[in-house]
Amino acid sequence: MQTCPLILASTSQIRQSLLRNVGLDFQICKPAVDEEQLKNQNPELKPLELAALLARAKALAITAPAEALIIGADQVLELDGRSLDKVPTMELARSRLLQLRGRGHYLVGAVVLAKNGKIIWQNGHRSELQMRDFSEDELDRYLDQTGERVLASVGCYELEKEGIGLFDAVGPDHFAMLGLALLPLLEALRAHGGL
C-alpha cells in the first residue's frame, strides 16, 4: 500500500505504462525544463552525467506537497562516446538508423526520487544494444510501418514494438532500455515510503 503520493515528472507514455503495469497510483506532471538549454550549458558532460542532470532537473522542477515523492527520469543515446539527440524529421530518422546499422551503441539513463525539493535517491544505468546489418529495403518497410512514432525515440526505434526486429542483441535491463530502471526504482520506493 502506497503511503506517500507519487508524481511522475514526465509525459513519456512508456514510463507511464511501466509504472501502471506494476500497479502504482501516481500523478503525471510535465516538468518545465528547457532540455536544450541544459545540454548547451553543459557540453562537457558525459552521456551518463547528462542523463542524471536532466532527470534531476525534471524532478526538482515540480512543485508538490512536502510528503510527495517525485520521479524524474531521462535517457540519452551514446554512440562513440557522445550523446545524440532526437531528430525532428523522418528523413533524419532514416539517416540515424543507417548511422546505427550494424553497430553497437548504448542507451544511458538516470532515474531519481525527489522529496521536499531535494534529490533523495539516484540511479544510473547503461545498456548495450547491437543493431543488425539490415538492408535499406528492410529499413524502408520498417519506417513505413511505424511512421512518425519513431521520432519520439532518440534512436528512432521502438524496442517495445517493431523496433526490436532491428537488433541482434540488447541488454541487460529491459525496463532501463525502455527508459526507466524499474527494479531499482521499486526498491527505492519501498525504502522511502512510496510503496
Buried (B, 14 or more C-beta within 10 A) or exposed (E): EBEBBBBBBBEBEBBBEBBEEEEBEBEEBEBEBEBEEBBEEEEEBBBBBBBBBBBBBBBBBBEBEEEBBBBBBBBBBBBEEEBBEBBEEBEEBBEBBEBBBEEEBBBBBBBBBBBEEEBBBBBBBBBBBBBEEBEEEBBEEBBEEBEEBBBEBBBBBBBBEBBEEBBEEBEEBEBBBBBBBBBBBBBBBEEBEBB
